[in-house]
Amino acid sequence: MSENTGSTKNTDVVVIGGGYAGVMAANRLTLRGDVAVTLVNPRPSFVHRVRLHQLVGGTGEAVVEYRKVLNGRVRLVVDTAVRIDAAGRTVTLADGGTVGYDYLVYAVGSGSAGPRVPGAAEFALPLASLEEAERLRPALGAAPATAGVVVVGGGPTGIETAAELAEAGRAVTLACGGALGPYLHPRGRRSVARRLARLGVTVLDGPGTRVTAVTRDAVRLADGRELPSAVTVWTAGFGVPDLAARSGLSTDALGRLLTDETLTSVDDPRVVAAGDSAAPSCLPLRMSCQAAIPLGARAADTVLARIAGERPGPLRELFAGQCVSLGRHDGIFQFARDDTAMWFHIDGGPGAKLKETVCAGVVKHLAGEAAEPGSYRLHRLPGGTRRRRLLRAGEAELAPAPLREKDRGADALREGADGRSRA
């Protein structure tokens, strides 16, 4: 390990997690020829998570070879990180080996939040990872074509999965546990409900639709109803790995790494977070690839600034909306301002085409950054006025990460921790 201070030695940067944020960060870090980048990921291929419902429905693939999205200078280590030693600047791997670093990018992503509903862990099948999708697909294949399938969760994953399975001829019930598509504007919600009805999906929403128990062949709701279910798909809620907490780093209640507005850990200026596992200023962004990719770019920019002895820029946040597929021929793009849904949306066939363009564009963004590091710029667009208002109001204050005399870019860290000036 060595920091570049004019010598010919490389600066070693380890990125933990090879999802949207981790791949973007790793690619961008190769912008400097004197930075050696190691990406630690438990799988040998990139998982395009926004297509997992297609993998389950048999209408698409969700795996992309890393050679298509990862810069050739990035060293890929296929293993699982089990502990971070921030003091010793090493990452311990599941195989017993260690990887040293000068800077660490924490991008472990998110997964299914272990359901606490009785029977759910035993009888429901989650859908937040490739492995879970690969278990769910044969389970569906083994069930009679006319057997009922219950999808639990009214968010984007639940909606997309229900639509995909219904379009394939399955008898699907969507138990929302509250509102259908709670992020959507009421107009957008009505559009989604109409399309699901045309596909034959039985949508159960409202407070009484919270699932209280899951058995081998049924789902029970809070209002007393019992839904027959040959296969129960669980999409209600996401969690994050506990690697940061197990390693003694500060996290929020969900386990996301606490950072300042430059995405730097509040504990250590050499640890930077990105993606679903980051909680900047206790105001984490909505879990999504829409947030993960620009967060990955921002995390890399922070590390590169520190190496150069420059001032890292603060986080910018720009959510244009949310797109949801409703089978292969329909969809919706819900426009938003400051991540609050607006009345305007695009649905139907144009919505489906827009969703497909977005999904394909995600891979193109990663591949483009791999081919030309530094070319991605969307994370620099102005945005996040709501976030700035919250920070100015003092609703999320964090002390700056502790500094050592030898750490470069100290002034930048102090400014980034304040988080008030994002212009």
ROMAR-805191 format. One line per 10 residues: number of its first residue (from 0); their letters; for each residue x, y, z of N, C-alpha, C. Coordinates in steps of 0.05 Angstrom, whole numbers, always signed. Layout:
BEGIN
NUM) a) X:Y:Z:X:Y:Z:X:Y:Z; ...
% end
This chain:
BEGIN
0) msentgstkn) +17:-24:+0:+0:+0:+0:+17:+25:+0; +9:+44:-15:+24:+69:-16:+8:+91:-27; +10:+115:-16:-3:+138:-28:+16:+152:-47; +5:+161:-69:+22:+174:-89:+30:+202:-79; +55:+206:-74:+66:+232:-65:+89:+240:-83; +87:+234:-108:+108:+241:-126:+127:+217:-133; +124:+195:-119:+140:+171:-124:+127:+156:-148; +140:+135:-155:+130:+119:-178:+111:+97:-168; +106:+95:-142:+89:+74:-131:+60:+80:-136; +45:+59:-139:+16:+62:-143:+1:+67:-117
10) tdvvvigggy) -22:+80:-119:-41:+81:-97:-60:+59:-101; -63:+42:-81:-81:+18:-82:-109:+26:-72; -128:+21:-89:-156:+26:-82:-171:+0:-85; -185:-8:-64:-202:-32:-64:-231:-23:-65; -246:-35:-83:-275:-30:-85:-289:-56:-76; -305:-55:-56:-320:-79:-47:-348:-77:-58; -354:-96:-76:-381:-96:-88:-380:-90:-118; -389:-109:-134:-388:-105:-163:-414:-100:-176; -432:-85:-162:-457:-77:-174:-455:-51:-189; -478:-37:-191:-478:-12:-206:-458:+9:-195
20) agvmaanrlt) -459:+13:-169:-441:+33:-158:-412:+25:-158; -407:-1:-151:-379:-10:-150:-366:-11:-177; -380:-19:-198:-368:-20:-225:-363:+8:-235; -382:+26:-231:-377:+54:-239:-353:+66:-225; -351:+61:-199:-328:+72:-184:-302:+60:-193; -301:+34:-197:-277:+20:-205:-267:+30:-232; -286:+32:-251:-279:+42:-278:-268:+71:-277; -281:+87:-261:-273:+116:-260:-245:+119:-247; -239:+102:-228:-214:+104:-214:-190:+99:-232; -195:+85:-255:-173:+80:-274:-165:+105:-290
30) lrgdvavtlv) -179:+127:-284:-172:+152:-297:-143:+160:-293; -133:+152:-269:-104:+157:-263:-88:+131:-268; -67:+134:-282:-50:+111:-288:-35:+101:-264; -32:+117:-243:-17:+108:-220:-35:+98:-198; -60:+92:-205:-79:+80:-185:-84:+50:-193; -79:+32:-175:-84:+4:-179:-111:-3:-166; -130:-12:-182:-157:-17:-172:-163:-47:-171; -173:-55:-147:-181:-83:-143:-211:-83:-136; -226:-98:-151:-255:-101:-146:-260:-128:-133; -271:-129:-109:-278:-153:-95:-308:-158:-98
40) nprpsfvhrv) -315:-181:-109:-344:-187:-114:-348:-217:-112; -370:-226:-100:-373:-255:-96:-380:-270:-122; -387:-256:-143:-394:-269:-168:-375:-261:-190; -371:-279:-210:-353:-273:-232:-366:-256:-254; -391:-250:-252:-406:-236:-272:-422:-213:-260; -428:-193:-275:-444:-170:-267:-474:-178:-268; -488:-171:-247:-517:-176:-245:-532:-150:-251; -548:-151:-272:-565:-128:-279:-591:-131:-264; -592:-122:-239:-613:-128:-221:-641:-119:-231; -641:-98:-246:-668:-88:-255:-681:-106:-275
50) rlhqlvggtg) -667:-127:-283:-678:-147:-301:-684:-174:-287; -681:-175:-261:-685:-201:-248:-714:-212:-251; -733:-194:-252:-761:-203:-257:-764:-215:-284; -748:-206:-304:-749:-218:-330:-736:-246:-330; -714:-248:-315:-702:-275:-312:-721:-295:-301; -736:-287:-280:-756:-304:-268:-778:-311:-287; -787:-291:-302:-809:-295:-321:-801:-308:-347; -775:-312:-351:-765:-325:-375:-765:-307:-400; -765:-281:-396:-766:-262:-419:-740:-247:-423; -720:-253:-407:-695:-238:-410:-674:-249:-391
60) eavveyrkvl) -649:-239:-395:-627:-247:-379:-619:-224:-360; -606:-231:-338:-598:-210:-319:-568:-211:-313; -553:-226:-329:-524:-229:-324:-509:-218:-348; -489:-202:-342:-472:-190:-362:-443:-197:-355; -427:-205:-375:-399:-211:-369:-384:-186:-362; -367:-188:-342:-352:-164:-333:-335:-152:-354; -326:-168:-373:-309:-157:-394:-323:-136:-411; -350:-137:-410:-366:-118:-425:-371:-91:-410; -367:-92:-384:-373:-67:-368:-351:-59:-350; -329:-74:-349:-307:-68:-330:-281:-62:-345
70) ngrvrlvvdt) -268:-40:-337:-243:-32:-350:-222:-54:-346; -207:-59:-366:-187:-81:-366:-165:-78:-345; -161:-54:-335:-141:-49:-314:-151:-56:-286; -177:-61:-283:-187:-68:-257:-183:-98:-252; -170:-104:-229:-166:-132:-221:-191:-142:-207; -203:-163:-217:-227:-174:-205:-219:-197:-187; -227:-195:-162:-223:-217:-143:-251:-228:-136; -256:-253:-144:-282:-265:-139:-281:-278:-112; -291:-264:-92:-291:-273:-64:-310:-254:-49; -315:-261:-24:-332:-244:-7:-316:-231:+15
80) avridaagrt) -319:-205:+18:-306:-191:+40:-321:-197:+66; -306:-205:+86:-318:-212:+112:-311:-193:+134; -290:-177:+130:-283:-158:+151:-265:-136:+139; -269:-111:+149:-252:-89:+141:-236:-81:+166; -210:-80:+163:-193:-70:+185:-184:-42:+177; -199:-22:+186:-194:+5:+177:-167:+15:+188; -159:+7:+212:-134:+15:+223:-110:+4:+207; -113:-22:+199:-92:-35:+184:-95:-32:+154; -117:-20:+146:-123:-17:+117:-121:-43:+102; -136:-63:+111:-137:-88:+98:-166:-98:+98
90) vtladggtvg) -172:-115:+78:-198:-128:+76:-194:-158:+77; -207:-171:+96:-204:-200:+99:-226:-213:+82; -218:-234:+67:-236:-247:+48:-245:-274:+60; -266:-284:+49:-278:-309:+59:-258:-333:+56; -241:-332:+37:-222:-354:+33:-198:-352:+52; -198:-331:+69:-176:-328:+89:-155:-308:+81; -155:-301:+55:-135:-281:+46:-142:-253:+53; -124:-235:+48:-129:-206:+54:-120:-190:+30; -132:-167:+27:-125:-147:+6:-120:-121:+20; -97:-109:+15:-90:-83:+27:-99:-60:+10
100) ydylvyavgs) -103:-38:+23:-112:-14:+8:-101:+12:+19; -99:+32:+3:-95:+59:+12:-122:+74:+15; -141:+67:-3:-168:+77:-1:-187:+54:-7; -210:+56:+6:-230:+35:+3:-256:+47:-6; -269:+36:-26:-296:+44:-35:-315:+22:-26; -333:+29:-8:-352:+10:+3:-378:+11:-13; -383:-9:-29:-406:-10:-48:-419:-37:-48; -426:-47:-24:-435:-74:-21:-464:-77:-29; -478:-56:-34:-505:-58:-45:-526:-65:-25; -548:-78:-34:-570:-85:-17:-580:-112:-26
110) gsagprvpga) -598:-123:-9:-610:-149:-15:-637:-151:-1; -647:-175:+1:-673:-179:+15:-669:-173:+45; -689:-160:+56:-689:-156:+85:-703:-181:+97; -689:-195:+114:-700:-219:+125:-728:-215:+136; -748:-227:+124:-776:-223:+133:-780:-234:+161; -794:-218:+177:-800:-227:+205:-828:-238:+207; -843:-239:+186:-870:-250:+186:-868:-280:+190; -883:-292:+208:-882:-320:+212:-886:-336:+187; -867:-354:+182:-868:-372:+158:-856:-361:+133; -851:-335:+132:-841:-323:+107:-813:-333:+100
120) aefalplasl) -795:-334:+120:-768:-343:+115:-768:-372:+105; -787:-388:+114:-788:-416:+106:-802:-421:+80; -825:-407:+76:-842:-414:+53:-843:-393:+31; -834:-368:+35:-834:-348:+14:-807:-347:+1; -807:-340:-25:-782:-338:-40:-776:-309:-47; -754:-298:-37:-748:-270:-43:-737:-266:-71; -735:-241:-79:-725:-235:-106:-710:-209:-105; -685:-211:-95:-668:-187:-94:-640:-193:-104; -634:-218:-110:-607:-225:-119:-609:-246:-141; -588:-250:-155:-587:-270:-176:-593:-298:-165
130) eeaerlrpal) -581:-304:-143:-585:-331:-131:-614:-335:-124; -627:-314:-113:-655:-317:-106:-672:-320:-131; -666:-306:-152:-681:-309:-177:-677:-337:-189; -653:-348:-186:-648:-374:-197:-662:-396:-180; -668:-390:-155:-684:-409:-139:-713:-407:-145; -722:-382:-151:-750:-377:-155:-760:-388:-182; -743:-386:-202:-752:-395:-229:-759:-424:-230; -743:-443:-220:-752:-471:-221:-775:-477:-203; -778:-462:-181:-801:-465:-164:-827:-459:-179; -826:-438:-194:-849:-431:-211:-854:-452:-232
140) gaapatagvv) -832:-461:-244:-835:-482:-265:-847:-508:-255; -842:-514:-229:-852:-539:-218:-882:-537:-210; -892:-512:-207:-920:-508:-198:-938:-511:-223; -962:-522:-219:-981:-524:-241:-987:-496:-253; -991:-495:-279:-995:-470:-293:-1019:-455:-282; -1039:-469:-272:-1063:-456:-262:-1062:-450:-232; -1040:-457:-219:-1038:-453:-190:-1034:-423:-184; -1045:-415:-162:-1043:-387:-155:-1015:-379:-145; -1006:-355:-153:-981:-344:-144:-987:-318:-130; -976:-315:-106:-980:-290:-91:-953:-275:-90
150) vvgggptgie) -953:-250:-99:-930:-233:-98:-935:-214:-75; -917:-213:-55:-920:-196:-32:-902:-171:-36; -915:-147:-35:-901:-122:-37:-910:-106:-61; -919:-82:-56:-931:-65:-77:-912:-45:-89; -885:-48:-85:-866:-30:-96:-859:-39:-125; -838:-26:-137:-832:-32:-165:-826:-62:-170; -810:-74:-152:-804:-103:-157:-828:-120:-156; -846:-115:-137:-871:-131:-136:-889:-126:-160; -891:-101:-168:-908:-95:-191:-897:-108:-216; -871:-105:-221:-859:-116:-245:-860:-146:-246
160) taaelaeagr) -856:-159:-223:-857:-188:-222:-885:-198:-226; -905:-185:-214:-932:-194:-217:-941:-191:-247; -933:-169:-259:-941:-165:-287:-927:-185:-305; -902:-190:-300:-887:-209:-317:-899:-237:-316; -905:-246:-291:-916:-273:-288:-945:-274:-299; -960:-253:-296:-988:-254:-306:-988:-254:-336; -970:-239:-348:-968:-239:-378:-960:-267:-388; -946:-282:-372:-939:-309:-380:-961:-329:-374; -984:-320:-364:-1007:-337:-361:-1012:-346:-333; -997:-336:-313:-1000:-344:-286:-1024:-330:-273
170) avtlacggal) -1036:-343:-254:-1058:-330:-238:-1044:-316:-214; -1042:-290:-215:-1025:-275:-196:-1043:-257:-179; -1037:-258:-153:-1048:-239:-134:-1025:-222:-123; -1029:-196:-124:-1008:-177:-113:-1019:-166:-86; -1006:-175:-64:-1013:-165:-38:-995:-142:-31; -1005:-118:-33:-988:-94:-31:-979:-88:-2; -995:-95:+18:-988:-88:+45:-991:-59:+51; -1005:-45:+34:-1009:-16:+36:-1017:-6:+9; -1006:+17:+1:-1013:+28:-25:-999:+14:-48; -1012:+12:-70:-999:+2:-95:-980:+24:-105
180) gpylhprgrr) -955:+17:-109:-936:+37:-119:-936:+62:-102; -928:+61:-77:-930:+85:-60:-915:+109:-70; -894:+105:-86:-879:+127:-97:-895:+142:-119; -913:+128:-132:-926:+139:-155:-946:+161:-148; -949:+180:-167:-971:+200:-165:-997:+185:-168; -1019:+194:-156:-1045:+181:-159:-1052:+175:-188; -1046:+193:-206:-1052:+188:-234:-1036:+164:-245; -1010:+164:-238:-994:+142:-246:-1003:+115:-233; -1011:+117:-208:-1021:+93:-194:-1045:+81:-208; -1063:+99:-216:-1087:+89:-230:-1080:+76:-257
190) svarrlarlg) -1060:+87:-270:-1051:+75:-296:-1040:+48:-291; -1024:+44:-271:-1012:+18:-265:-1034:-2:-257; -1053:+7:-241:-1075:-11:-233:-1091:-20:-257; -1096:-3:-276:-1111:-11:-300:-1096:-32:-316; -1070:-28:-319:-1055:-47:-335:-1053:-74:-321; -1049:-74:-295:-1049:-99:-280:-1075:-113:-282; -1097:-98:-281:-1124:-110:-284:-1127:-123:-311; -1117:-110:-332:-1119:-121:-359:-1103:-147:-361; -1081:-149:-346:-1065:-173:-346:-1077:-195:-329; -1097:-189:-314:-1110:-209:-297:-1099:-210:-269
200) vtvldgpgtr) -1082:-191:-261:-1071:-191:-234:-1093:-181:-214; -1097:-196:-193:-1114:-187:-171:-1098:-170:-152; -1104:-144:-151:-1088:-126:-134:-1104:-122:-108; -1090:-128:-86:-1102:-123:-60:-1085:-102:-46; -1097:-79:-42:-1082:-57:-29:-1098:-46:-5; -1085:-29:+10:-1098:-18:+34:-1086:-30:+59; -1092:-19:+82:-1079:-28:+107:-1085:-57:+114; -1108:-67:+106:-1115:-95:+113:-1099:-116:+97; -1083:-108:+78:-1069:-127:+61:-1041:-133:+70; -1034:-123:+94:-1008:-130:+106:-1008:-160:+111
210) vtavtrdavr) -986:-174:+103:-984:-203:+107:-976:-208:+136; -991:-227:+148:-986:-233:+176:-974:-261:+180; -977:-278:+159:-966:-305:+161:-964:-317:+133; -945:-335:+129:-942:-349:+104:-939:-379:+111; -955:-396:+97:-953:-424:+101:-944:-437:+74; -942:-463:+74:-932:-476:+49:-950:-470:+25; -976:-467:+30:-995:-464:+8:-1014:-441:+11; -1007:-421:+28:-1026:-398:+32:-1012:-374:+44; -1024:-351:+40:-1015:-326:+52:-1038:-314:+68; -1033:-307:+93:-1054:-295:+109:-1050:-265:+112
220) ladgrelpsa) -1072:-250:+110:-1071:-221:+111:-1082:-211:+138; -1075:-186:+143:-1083:-174:+169:-1114:-172:+172; -1128:-170:+149:-1157:-168:+151:-1171:-195:+153; -1155:-217:+156:-1166:-243:+160:-1167:-260:+135; -1164:-249:+112:-1166:-265:+87:-1142:-284:+85; -1147:-306:+72:-1126:-326:+67:-1125:-331:+37; -1102:-326:+25:-1098:-328:-4:-1084:-354:-11; -1097:-372:-26:-1082:-396:-35:-1058:-388:-51; -1036:-402:-47:-1011:-395:-60:-993:-419:-63; -990:-427:-88:-971:-449:-94:-942:-440:-92
230) vtvwtagfgv) -938:-414:-100:-912:-402:-98:-916:-373:-87; -902:-367:-66:-904:-340:-54:-877:-325:-59; -879:-303:-73:-856:-286:-80:-855:-263:-61; -832:-259:-47:-830:-238:-27:-813:-215:-38; -825:-192:-41:-810:-169:-51:-813:-145:-32; -822:-150:-8:-828:-129:+11:-803:-121:+27; -789:-101:+18:-767:-90:+34:-739:-100:+26; -720:-82:+30:-692:-89:+24:-675:-83:+49; -653:-97:+51:-634:-93:+73:-606:-91:+61; -587:-84:+78:-559:-82:+68:-542:-101:+84
240) pdlaarsgls) -520:-111:+73:-502:-128:+88:-491:-114:+113; -484:-130:+133:-475:-118:+158:-444:-116:+160; -431:-116:+137:-401:-116:+137:-390:-91:+151; -402:-68:+146:-391:-43:+159:-395:-45:+190; -419:-53:+198:-424:-55:+227:-405:-76:+240; -402:-99:+227:-384:-120:+238:-355:-111:+239; -349:-91:+223:-321:-82:+222:-317:-58:+240; -337:-50:+255:-334:-28:+274:-337:-1:+263; -348:+1:+238:-353:+27:+226:-381:+37:+233; -385:+63:+234:-411:+74:+241:-431:+71:+219
250) tdalgrlltd) -455:+62:+227:-476:+58:+207:-502:+70:+218; -522:+72:+199:-549:+80:+208:-563:+55:+218; -589:+58:+225:-604:+37:+236:-607:+13:+218; -607:+18:+192:-609:-4:+172:-583:-18:+167; -560:-5:+174:-534:-16:+169:-518:-3:+147; -529:+19:+136:-514:+33:+116:-492:+49:+128; -469:+51:+114:-446:+65:+125:-452:+95:+127; -447:+107:+150:-451:+135:+153:-428:+151:+141; -435:+171:+125:-415:+187:+111:-423:+216:+112; -404:+233:+104:-410:+262:+100:-420:+265:+71
260) etltsvddpr) -422:+290:+62:-432:+296:+35:-412:+290:+13; -387:+283:+20:-369:+274:-1:-368:+244:-2; -386:+231:+12:-389:+202:+14:-366:+189:+30; -352:+205:+47:-330:+195:+63:-341:+186:+90; -332:+163:+99:-340:+152:+125:-335:+172:+147; -353:+174:+166:-349:+192:+189:-327:+183:+208; -318:+158:+204:-298:+146:+221:-270:+148:+209; -268:+147:+182:-242:+144:+169:-242:+157:+142; -225:+177:+137:-225:+191:+112:-215:+175:+88; -205:+151:+93:-196:+134:+72:-217:+113:+64
270) vvaagdsaap) -240:+115:+76:-263:+97:+69:-285:+114:+57; -293:+107:+33:-314:+122:+19:-336:+103:+11; -361:+111:+13:-383:+93:+7:-398:+102:-18; -413:+83:-30:-429:+89:-54:-452:+69:-56; -474:+77:-68:-496:+59:-74:-515:+56:-50; -529:+33:-51:-550:+28:-31:-539:+26:-3; -513:+21:+1:-502:+17:+27:-490:+42:+39; -496:+65:+27:-485:+91:+37:-508:+107:+49; -502:+121:+71:-521:+139:+84:-508:+166:+88; -506:+182:+66:-493:+209:+69:-510:+228:+86
280) sclplrmscq) -497:+238:+107:-509:+257:+125:-535:+247:+137; -537:+221:+141:-562:+208:+152:-586:+213:+134; -581:+220:+109:-603:+224:+90:-597:+206:+65; -600:+180:+68:-593:+162:+46:-612:+167:+22; -601:+163:-2:-618:+165:-26:-635:+140:-29; -656:+143:-45:-673:+120:-51:-656:+98:-64; -659:+73:-53:-645:+50:-64:-653:+46:-93; -634:+48:-112:-640:+46:-140:-614:+47:-156; -615:+37:-180:-591:+40:-197:-589:+69:-206; -612:+83:-206:-612:+112:-213:-595:+128:-194
290) aaiplgaraa) -594:+119:-169:-577:+132:-149:-549:+120:-148; -548:+93:-151:-523:+79:-147:-501:+87:-167; -508:+91:-192:-487:+97:-212:-475:+125:-207; -491:+146:-204:-478:+171:-198:-464:+171:-171; -473:+156:-151:-459:+154:-126:-432:+141:-130; -431:+121:-147:-406:+108:-153:-386:+127:-166; -396:+144:-184:-379:+164:-197:-369:+184:-177; -387:+193:-159:-380:+213:-139:-359:+201:-119; -363:+176:-111:-343:+163:-93:-316:+162:-106; -315:+155:-131:-289:+154:-145:-276:+182:-147
300) dtvlariage) -293:+202:-152:-282:+229:-154:-271:+238:-127; -284:+230:-105:-274:+237:-79:-246:+225:-74; -243:+199:-81:-218:+186:-77:-196:+199:-95; -203:+204:-120:-184:+216:-138:-175:+244:-129; -194:+259:-118:-188:+285:-107:-168:+283:-84; -173:+264:-66:-155:+261:-43:-127:+253:-52; -125:+235:-71:-99:+227:-81:-84:+251:-93; -99:+268:-106:-87:+292:-119:-83:+315:-100; -91:+311:-75:-89:+333:-55:-109:+356:-61; -131:+349:-74:-151:+369:-81:-176:+367:-63
310) rpgplrelfa) -194:+386:-66:-218:+387:-50:-240:+371:-64; -250:+349:-51:-272:+333:-63:-297:+350:-64; -312:+345:-85:-338:+359:-87:-360:+344:-71; -380:+359:-63:-402:+346:-48:-421:+332:-66; -438:+315:-54:-458:+300:-68:-478:+318:-82; -486:+310:-106:-508:+322:-120:-529:+300:-123; -554:+307:-124:-576:+288:-125:-596:+297:-145; -600:+280:-165:-620:+288:-186:-636:+263:-193; -661:+262:-184:-679:+240:-191:-699:+250:-211; -698:+239:-236:-717:+247:-256:-743:+234:-253
320) gqcvslgrhd) -744:+211:-240:-769:+196:-237:-763:+167:-232; -783:+151:-239:-781:+122:-235:-795:+109:-258; -782:+88:-270:-796:+74:-291:-801:+45:-282; -825:+35:-289:-834:+9:-281:-844:-6:-305; -835:-30:-310:-846:-46:-332:-870:-60:-323; -889:-64:-341:-914:-78:-336:-918:-99:-357; -901:-119:-356:-899:-138:-378:-881:-128:-399; -881:-141:-422:-863:-134:-443:-874:-112:-462; -899:-106:-460:-911:-87:-479:-922:-62:-466; -919:-59:-440:-930:-36:-427:-912:-28:-404
330) gifqfarddt) -914:-3:-396:-897:+6:-374:-905:+35:-367; -891:+46:-348:-896:+73:-340:-870:+87:-332; -867:+111:-341:-845:+128:-331:-858:+151:-315; -854:+150:-289:-865:+170:-271:-845:+192:-266; -851:+216:-277:-833:+238:-274:-834:+249:-245; -812:+261:-237:-810:+270:-209:-793:+296:-208; -798:+311:-186:-781:+334:-180:-771:+330:-151; -745:+330:-147:-734:+325:-121:-743:+298:-110; -746:+279:-127:-755:+252:-120:-784:+251:-109; -799:+272:-116:-828:+272:-109:-843:+269:-135
340) amwfhidggp) -860:+249:-137:-875:+243:-162:-892:+267:-170; -891:+273:-196:-908:+294:-208:-932:+281:-222; -951:+297:-230:-975:+286:-243:-968:+274:-270; -947:+284:-283:-940:+276:-310:-926:+249:-311; -936:+232:-328:-922:+206:-332:-927:+197:-361; -911:+179:-370:-914:+166:-396:-920:+137:-392; -942:+127:-403:-949:+99:-398:-954:+85:-424; -965:+61:-422:-971:+45:-446:-946:+35:-460; -949:+32:-487:-926:+23:-503:-902:+42:-502; -906:+69:-503:-884:+87:-501:-870:+85:-473
350) gaklketvca) -886:+79:-452:-873:+75:-426:-856:+50:-426; -865:+29:-439:-849:+5:-441:-823:+10:-456; -825:+25:-478:-801:+30:-494:-781:+48:-478; -792:+67:-463:-775:+84:-447:-761:+68:-425; -776:+50:-413:-764:+33:-392:-741:+16:-404; -746:+4:-427:-725:-12:-440:-701:+5:-447; -705:+29:-456:-683:+47:-463:-666:+53:-438; -680:+57:-415:-666:+62:-390:-650:+38:-382; -662:+14:-383:-647:-10:-374:-623:-15:-392; -626:-12:-418:-603:-15:-435:-583:+7:-431
360) gvvkhlagea) -592:+31:-425:-574:+53:-420:-557:+50:-395; -566:+36:-375:-551:+31:-351:-525:+16:-358; -527:-5:-374:-504:-21:-382:-486:-4:-400; -498:+13:-417:-482:+30:-434:-466:+51:-418; -478:+61:-397:-463:+80:-379:-438:+67:-368; -442:+42:-358:-419:+28:-345:-398:+21:-366; -407:+11:-389:-388:+4:-410:-374:+29:-421; -389:+51:-423:-377:+76:-432:-355:+86:-414; -360:+84:-388:-340:+92:-368:-316:+74:-368; -321:+48:-374:-299:+29:-376:-281:+35:-400
370) aepgsyrlhr) -293:+43:-422:-278:+49:-446:-264:+76:-445; -277:+95:-431:-267:+122:-429:-271:+133:-401; -253:+126:-383:-256:+135:-355:-259:+165:-353; -278:+174:-337:-283:+202:-334:-304:+213:-352; -314:+197:-370:-334:+207:-390:-362:+210:-378; -368:+196:-357:-394:+198:-344:-396:+224:-329; -418:+240:-333:-420:+266:-320:-447:+272:-307; -465:+253:-308:-492:+258:-298:-492:+265:-268; -472:+255:-253:-471:+260:-224:-464:+289:-218; -457:+304:-239:-449:+332:-235:-472:+352:-242
380) lpggtrrrrl) -494:+341:-251:-517:+358:-258:-528:+370:-232; -538:+395:-234:-549:+407:-209:-575:+393:-201; -579:+391:-176:-602:+377:-165:-601:+375:-135; -621:+362:-123:-621:+358:-95:-628:+382:-78; -647:+398:-87:-654:+422:-72:-667:+414:-46; -683:+393:-46:-696:+384:-21:-675:+375:-1; -655:+361:-11:-633:+352:+7:-619:+376:+20; -614:+396:+3:-600:+420:+14:-618:+434:+35; -644:+435:+30:-661:+447:+50:-661:+432:+77; -660:+406:+75:-659:+390:+100:-633:+394:+115
390) lrageaelap) -611:+395:+100:-585:+399:+113:-584:+427:+125; -594:+447:+111:-593:+474:+121:-611:+477:+146; -632:+462:+147:-650:+463:+170:-639:+449:+194; -616:+435:+190:-603:+422:+212:-616:+396:+220; -631:+384:+201:-644:+358:+207:-625:+335:+204; -602:+339:+193:-583:+317:+190:-554:+329:+192; -544:+329:+216:-517:+340:+220:-498:+318:+229; -475:+316:+216:-455:+297:+224:-428:+312:+228; -413:+303:+247:-386:+314:+251:-368:+304:+228; -348:+320:+220:-330:+310:+199:-314:+286:+208
400) aplrekdrga) -306:+270:+189:-290:+246:+195:-264:+254:+209; -254:+238:+228:-229:+245:+241:-206:+247:+221; -188:+265:+226:-166:+270:+207:-139:+265:+221; -120:+257:+205:-93:+254:+214:-76:+274:+199; -54:+282:+210:-37:+303:+198:-29:+295:+170; -23:+269:+166:-13:+260:+140:-34:+257:+119; -60:+259:+127:-81:+256:+107:-83:+280:+90; -82:+276:+64:-84:+299:+45:-113:+306:+40; -117:+330:+31:-144:+339:+26:-161:+343:+51; -147:+350:+73:-162:+353:+98:-183:+376:+97
410) dalregadgr) -176:+398:+84:-195:+420:+82:-220:+411:+67; -216:+394:+47:-239:+385:+31:-257:+368:+49; -245:+352:+66:-261:+335:+83:-278:+351:+102; -266:+372:+113:-281:+390:+131:-305:+402:+117; -300:+412:+93:-322:+425:+79:-344:+405:+71; -335:+381:+62:-354:+361:+53:-372:+352:+76; -361:+351:+100:-377:+341:+123:-399:+361:+130; -394:+386:+125:-415:+406:+131:-439:+402:+113; -433:+398:+87:-455:+391:+69:-474:+413:+61; -470:+437:+70:-491:+458:+64:-488:+470:+36
420) sra) -464:+473:+27:-460:+486:+1:-455:+464:-20; -475:+461:-38:-473:+441:-58:-474:+453:-86; -473:+479:-88:-474:+492:-114:-448:+488:-129
% end
